[in-house]
Amino acid sequence: MMPYVVVLGVVGTVLTALGFGGRALRRRGGVGSSAVPGALSGYEEAMRATSYRARVELVAEADRQEPVAALGGRRWRITSWGRPRR
């Protein structure tokens, strides 16, 4: 029973430390948080060529879609990042 308590305590401590670290990074504007997506996309491109090709195809498909008329009469086009563009 004692090893389970020790393991549970270690897991709880690690998760708490990660939570506090994440909160501190978000509060400071994320010192390294802007570099993480770039590093991960580089990893994806190098190690997982099929997922990179799939992402390129999805972006190209999003660019080919025709804009849809909105209720207010404006035409919006969803960009590859999900933000509406006028």
N, C-alpha and C positions, 0 to 999 in steps of 0.2 A: 504494500500500500504506500509506503514511503517514497519509492521511486516515482510513482504516478504523481504524487504531490509536488515533487521536485521538478518533474518535466512540465507539469501544469504551471508552476511558478515561473519557470524559465520562459515558456511560451508567452505567458501573460506579460512578463517584463519586456520581452522583445517587441511584442505588438504595441505596448504602451510607448516604448521609445520611438518606434516608427511613426506612431500617431503624432507625438510631440514634434518630431523632426519634420513631418509633412506640414504641420500647422505653422512651424517657424519658417519654412521655405515659402509657403503661400503668403505669409504676412510680410516677408521681406521682398516679395516680388519674384521669388524663385531664382536664386543666383544661377543655378545650373539647370533650371527647369526649361529654359528655351533651347538648351543644347540637347536635351534628351530626345525629342522627336527627330531631330536631324541625325543623331547617332543611331537611333532605331531604324530610320528609313534607310540609312547606309547599310546597316546590318541586313535588313530585309532584302535590299537590292543585291548584296553580295552573296548571301547564304541561301536565300529562298527566291530564286529567279522566277519561279512560277507565280508566287504571290505578287511580286513586283509587276510582272506582265499583266496580271489580273487587275491590279490597281490602275495601271496605265490605261487599260481597256475601259475600266469604269469611268475614269476621268474623261476619256475621249467620248464615251457614250453620253455623259452628262453635258458635254459641250455641243453635241449634235442635236439635243432635244430642242424642240420648238417652244418658245415662250407661251405661257398660257395667260389669257386675259383674266385679270383680277376683278373683284366686285366693283371697285372704285373706278374702273376704266383704265387703270395703269397696267402695263405689261411688266411682269416680273420674270426674271430668269434665275433659276437656282444655280449657283456656281458649284464647282467641284468640291468646295469646302462646306457647302450647305448654307451659306449666307445668301440672302436675296440680293440681286444686283438690279438696279433700275435701268 
